Amino acid sequence: MPRARLGVIALACLYATAILASAVAHGRSPYGFEDPAIRWLGPPSAIRGWADLAELLAAPTILGVLVVSFGVGLARRAFVRVVFYAALAAWALLISDQVIKPLVQRTYYGELTFPSGNVTAVSATALAMWLALGPLLGRLPRYVTLLLGGEWIFLMSLAVVGARWHTPLDAIGSVLLSVGVVTAGAAVFEPAGTPGPYEALGRDLFEEQGGK
């Protein structure tokens, strides 16, 4: 993906994160329009189930994704590339928990919640590994990993809201922050003219249509 496009995506997402953070700063409970989504995820009796799902989708799944990604990186002689993108994901989580949360000071049940560390970790890992491995994979793996990554992020967002750990806006802010940080790093790291997974997907679609 061209550096300019990565940079535009990064700036747009980071700017949106800043706007959302300003809007929710020092809030102490979900906004009224967030309540229906929270209630839709189930009664209080469902909280434990959502919490268990969130815990499963966090550290254990992230570790599994990283192990597989590092293995692919070693096999394809791109280990340094995968390590760099993994570091970007870690950097996004560090910014989320150590910078944004203390600055925004949004609380939910007495805990700082904006943005969600769990959703940030999952979003940043999913995107970072997809960007890292996309140019190394074939057509089908690119489609599959894109779909699985999106589902992973969506399920984690539902889980942290259903567990009453975060509100929907917390989850949205986490995704925006993750995309902003990871694409900003990618804009610096990727050499000019290097095709990324988006270009590979577009090329595949073009080839499927017979080059028309």
C-alpha positions, -999 to +999 in steps of 0.1 A: +000+000+000+014+034-009+029+054+020+006+083+013-025+062+016-013+046+048-005+081+061-040+094+053-056+064+070-034+069+101-041+107+103-079+102+098-082+075+125-060+093+150-079+125+144-112+106+149-098+091+181-089+125+194-124+139+187-141+109+203-118+111+233-126+148+238-163+140+236-163+114+263-136+129+285-144+127+322-177+109+316-188+086+344-214+063+328-226+052+293-245+078+273-282+071+269-278+060+233-253+034+244-277+017+268-298-002+242-267-019+228-256-029+263-291-043+272-292-061+238-262-081+248-281-098+276-293-095+312-269-094+342-268-132+342-250-131+309-221-109+322-200-138+333-203-156+300-192-125+281-163-119+305-151-155+299-153-150+262-133-117+264-106-134+285-104-162+259-102-138+230-075-117+246-041-131+258-046-168+247-058-159+212-033-131+207-005-154+217-017-181+193-019-155+164+016-142+172+031-177+173+016-186+139+026-153+124+062-156+136+063-191+122+051-179+088+076-150+090+105-175+096+093-198+069+090-169+043+122-152+055+103-122+068+107-126+105+120-091+111+090-077+092+066-097+115+085-086+146+083-050+136+045-051+131+041-070+164+059-042+180+035-017+165+006-036+180+023-035+214+029+002+210-008+008+203-017-010+235+009+010+255-005+042+241-040+031+249-034+021+285-006+045+296-014+076+277-050+079+264-068+064+294-052+086+320-058+117+298-094+110+290-105+099+325-137+083+314-150+059+341-174+030+341-181+013+374-152+032+389-126+021+363-109+040+335-124+026+303-116+047+272-102+031+252-105-006+259-072-022+263-086-056+252-101-043+220-070-023+213-048-053+217-070-075+195-075-048+168-039-038+167-027-074+165-052-084+139-043-055+116-006-056+122-003-093+114-025-089+083-003-061+070+028-080+079+018-113+063-005-100+035+022-096+008+036-131+017+003-150+014-017-164-014-052-151-024-072-175-003-052-170+029-055-132+025-092-134+023-095-158+052-072-139+075-091-106+067-124-122+075-111-139+107-095-107+119-126-087+114-147-113+133-121-114+161-123-077+166-161-077+164-165-105+190-140-089+214-159-056+211-192-074+219-176-093+248-162-063+266-195-045+263-215-075+273-192-080+303-199-044+314-163-036+312-167-010+285-193+009+265-197+008+227-179+041+224-149+027+242-147-002+217-150+022+187-123+044+201-100+014+205-104+003+169-098+038+156-067+041+178-053+007+167-058+014+130-042+049+134-011+037+153-005+006+132-009+023+098+012+052+109+040+028+117+034+010+084+037+043+065+072+047+079+083+011+076+071+001+041+094+009+012+079+031-015+061+010-041+059-021-020+025-038-026+005-044+005-024-068+012-050-043-001-032-041-035-029-079-035-066-083-029-073-058-057-050-076-081-067-109-073-101-095-080-088-081-113-073-114-123-106-132-114-125-109-138-101-118-166-082-085-165-112-066-178 
